[in-house]
Amino acid sequence: MVNRTNYLWVKNFLKYLSEVQGLSERTVSRYWFHLRHLLLWADETLLSLASNIRPVFQAYVVDLPGKSGESILSNETQSRIIETSKRFFEWAKIHYSSDFRITTTSWIDTLRYRKTGDGHAEHEYISIDEVHQLINTPIPSNNLALQRDRAAAGMLFLSGMRSSAFTSAPIQAFDLEKGCIYQFPKEFGVDTKNGKKATTYLLPIPEILIVVKEWDQIVRSSLPSSAPWYAPIKNEWGEHELSLETPGKNRNQALNKRLRLLFEEAGLEYKSAHKFRHGHAVYGLQHASTMADYKAVSMNLMHEDIRTTDGIYAVLVTDEVKTRIAGLQSTTNKKSSNQMETYFRNLSNDELALAMRIASERLAV
């Protein structure tokens, strides 16, 4: 049974986040989801005595079941639950110093997520090959919904947007000519995390952009610029048409349901919309050759600190690490070969003929 005092402390913390820190209603709701686990763990024991509870909170979180009781919670969710709880204790130590006097800062600092080697260590994400398979999946010409969902898969990977931002972004927030998205909460109503505002950019992958632009032209020619880019679709007797209805609050959940259908059509194992964000990040980091590139990927993900990017996305799969290490010695040679190939490809026919004559003379010596 949840201790009432604990419940009131947590509710006051959430009120503080909303009224003082200015966090959005959606973000506060997410914090509440995380802190409910803390309340259930403590049961009837006061949270001010949390350091005496066994098993410790980290061990309790590791065994929490996932959605519908399947498997366990993902590493990412476990980490967020522990970090949110740590933030609560830091707040409580300041605002209820008398009650939390025996809760030491050193104990609070122990609230850190540690991977347990349970099989979730590899970071799950959508690969570019999977995206290609999704966008190249044949669909009936009259199935506007699947055409939209296919474009959504491409846009999610190219942009790295969170699903809540993507589903709430209007047509006017997307500028495909400039390859950017205006994730502006106040101006365009884009539901970004913590109400952050930023102009983000699309990965320059032409074959994916083709599918995305096809859908962009459809919505721009049929809907006002204030309508959602991921537009609702009416299905009447098998006939699909774009709708001007305002999407519901759970639009991002509907997106995942639609993506599940697309994965089935493509013959792929389902991965959620958020895994496209992971895929965007991993693709960007794999192609980053300088710290400036790395920082650009971090900013495009709307991370305030590059350490956030590093902590979540920099852990590449084992084969990727092996490939990179094995290729270090040959990097210089590859660059030289690539530069030479580029040079010869840019020669005119006359210049190429001269080069071949010179090369044959050299080889004959």
C-alpha positions, 0 to 999 in steps of 0.5 A, a space after each residue: 500500500 502506497 504511503 500517503 506522505 510519500 504520495 504527497 511529496 511526489 505530487 508536490 515535486 511534480 507541481 514544482 516541475 510544472 509551476 517553477 521549472 515550467 515543464 509541459 503537461 506531457 513531460 510532467 505526466 511522464 515523470 509521474 509514470 516514472 515516480 509511481 514505481 518509486 512509490 510502489 517500491 517504498 510501499 508503506 515505508 517513508 521515502 525519507 528512509 529509502 536508504 534502508 529499503 531492500 532490495 535497493 531501488 536499482 535492483 527493483 527497477 531491473 525486474 520491472 515487467 515491460 508493457 503487457 507483462 512482456 519481458 522487462 522494461 528497456 534499458 532506456 526506460 529503466 535508466 529514466 525511472 532511476 534518474 527521475 527518482 534521483 532528481 526527486 530525492 535531490 529536490 526533497 533534500 532541499 525542500 524537506 531538509 528536516 524530513 530527509 536529514 538522514 538521506 545523504 547526498 552520497 546515497 542519492 548519488 548511488 541512484 545510477 543505472 547499471 546495465 545487467 547484461 540481460 540481453 538488452 545491452 545492444 542498442 536497438 535501432 532502425 538501420 538504413 537497410 530496414 528503412 529502404 525495405 520499408 519505403 520500397 514496400 509495394 502498396 496498392 495505388 489507392 491505399 493513401 494511408 500506407 503511402 503516408 505511413 511509408 513517407 512517415 518512416 522515411 521522415 522519422 529516419 531522416 529527421 530524428 524527430 520524436 513521435 510526439 513532435 512529428 505527429 503534431 508538426 504542421 505542413 508549414 513546419 517542414 521545408 524540404 527545399 532547405 532540408 529543415 524542420 522548424 520544431 517551434 512549439 509556440 509558432 507552429 504547435 510542435 509538441 517538443 520535449 520540454 517545449 524546446 525550440 529548434 530548427 533541425 535538419 534532414 539527413 541527405 539521403 536522396 532515395 529516402 527523400 524521394 518518398 518523403 517529397 512525394 507525400 509532401 506534395 500530396 498534403 501541400 496540394 490538398 490541405 492548408 499549411 496549418 494541417 498536420 504533415 502526418 495527416 488523418 485519413 478517412 476510409 469510406 468503403 475502401 476509398 481513402 481521402 485526406 481529412 481536415 479533422 484535428 488529430 487526437 492527443 494520442 496521435 503518436 500511439 496511432 502512429 505506432 499502430 500504423 507503423 506496425 502494419 507497414 512492418 508487416 507489409 515489409 516482412 520486418 520485425 516491428 520496431 517503434 517510432 522512437 527506434 527511427 530516432 535511434 537509427 537517425 542518431 546512429 547513422 549520423 554518428 557513424 558518418 561523423 568524422 570530426 568533433 564538429 560533425 558529432 556536435 552537429 548530430 547532437 544539436 540536431 537531436 535537440 540535446 542540450 549537452 553532447 554527453 547526453 548524445 554520447 551516453 545514449 547513442 555512442 554505444 555501437 553494436 559489436 560488429 560496428 566497433 570491430 569493423 571500425 577498429 579493423 579499418 583504422 590502418 587502411 584509412 589513409 590508403 582508402 582516402 588516397 584511392 578514393 581521391 585518385 578515383 575522383 580525380 580520374 572520373 572528373 577528367 575529360 575524354 582528351 585528358 583521360 586519353 593523355 593520362 592513359 598514354 603517360 601511364 602506358 609509357 611509364 609501365 613500359 619502362 
